[in-house]
Amino acid sequence: MSGVHLPDEPTLLQLRERFRGGEDTPLAAVARALDRVDAHDGTIHAFLAVDRDRALAEAETATKAWRAAGPRPALLGLPVSVKDTIEVSGMPTTYGSAVFRHNRRPDSVLAERLRRHGAIIIGKTNTSEFALRTDVRNRLTGPGRNPLDPARSCGGSSGGAAASVAAGMCAAAIGTDSAGSIRIPAAYQGLTGFKPSFRRLPWVQDWNAAPTRSHPGPITRDARDAWELTKTLGGPDWRDPASGLGPLADEEFERALSSGTDGLRVGFITEEAEASEEEAALARELADFLRDAFGALDRLRWDRLVPPPTPARVWPYAAEHVAAALRLSPDFFAAADELTDYARPIYEAGRTQSAVEYLHATSAERGRGLALRQALTAYDYAFSVVAPEAPRLTESTAPPQFPRLALLNLAGLPAVSVPFGAYRSGLPRAMQIIGRFGDDAGVLAMAEKLTRSL
C-alpha cells in the first residue's frame, strides 16, 4: 500500500494566522479536513465517528466571527479530533468497544473546554478497546493504519488520533496516555505527542478506567501547537481533585524558550541492551546529539532507577476497568461475547480481583512511580528513545509493550515525544523529553529548541 501523500500541512498556529490574515477560513479548512476523511479513512481507519453537519455549521459560524471585529476565542474555527475514550456529545462514545457502540454521553470537561475556546470537533478517533493496547484493533472497524505506510501500525491506543493529524484530517488531536498511548503513535507518525503533568488537563466524565495513570494531552505537528492546546485546555476543575495545577501562561513558555542550556543537568536513560543494532545506533546518535547540545550528559538505566515490578495474579489495574464499565452498564458482562480476545481476559480477571489484591498491587506500582520521580529530581531534563520503528500489521502478532513509558505515568511527570531523524525505511524516529512535575512549559520549550537544531 502506498502512503497518504499530502502537501506540507500548516500547524495549528499557522492555520490560525491564516484565518487572521484572511488567507483561509474555518469553513474552507473544515471542508478540506472532511474531504481527506472521505478520501483516506477507508484505508487508515482513523475515525470511529464524524460529526460532519455540526462541524460544517460551526465552521460557517466561526468564519463569520473571524470576519467580525472584536475578541476571539483562542481556538476559533480550528478543526480538531478527539479520541473515542473522551466523551463528546452528538456522537457515540464507544471507548473502542462494540459493547458501547450505541453509548451517548454529554460533553466531558475536555470537550466543553474545546468548544468554549472555539475549536471544531471533526469526530471521534479510533482506539484499541478500552485503550488497552499499543495498536488499534477492535470490533467496530478495520485496524488502524499508519498514513506514512498503511502496511504498518499507527500505534496505540491513541493511534487514530495521531493518524488523523498525520493524514491532514484535522489540525491537532486530543488523546489520552496511561502507558505511552500518546507518545507511541506520535513517534510512529513523526508528530509531537505530549503527556502533560498528571491532571494538568482535568479528567471529568462518566468513564474513567485509569484514574491514577491516564494523562489527556495533545498530538500536534510541533511543540508550539502542543503548548497552545495545553495552555488553553489546562487548569483545575473542582470535580477532579487531582487537577491541582494552576493555569499556564505564555510568559512561562517564552521564558523557558529564551533561557540557555548552561548549567542544566541532563540525563539520558537507556535499556540494559537495545533490541536491535539499529536501535543501538539510534541510542548512540541521540546521546551524541544531547552531549553536543548540553556539554555534559549522565548515562542512566531504567532498571537502576526503579525497583522491579511486584508479581501479581491479576494485572494490577483490571478492577479499575471493571468498575468503570459497570458504572456505565450494570449488565456489562451480559455482553461479554462482544469483547475482543485481548480485552475479555482482563475484564474476567478483574471480576475476581479482591480489594486486597488491588490495593497491594497498585500501591506497589505507585511506589515504583514515586521512586522514578525522586530519582529524576536530580535532573532538569531526562531523555530517552521513545519506541522502535512502527511494526508491520499482522493478524497474528501482538503489539509491542513499553513498560518504561508507563513508569512516567506512574510518576506523573510531563513527557513529550518529538521526531529525531528517520530509520532506514524512511519512517520517523523519535526522542522523549522528560521534565520535573509541573514543568510543562519547560519540557515543550526544550522540545521546540532541540527540534529547531535538527
Disulfide bonds with the S-S distance in Angstrom:
none
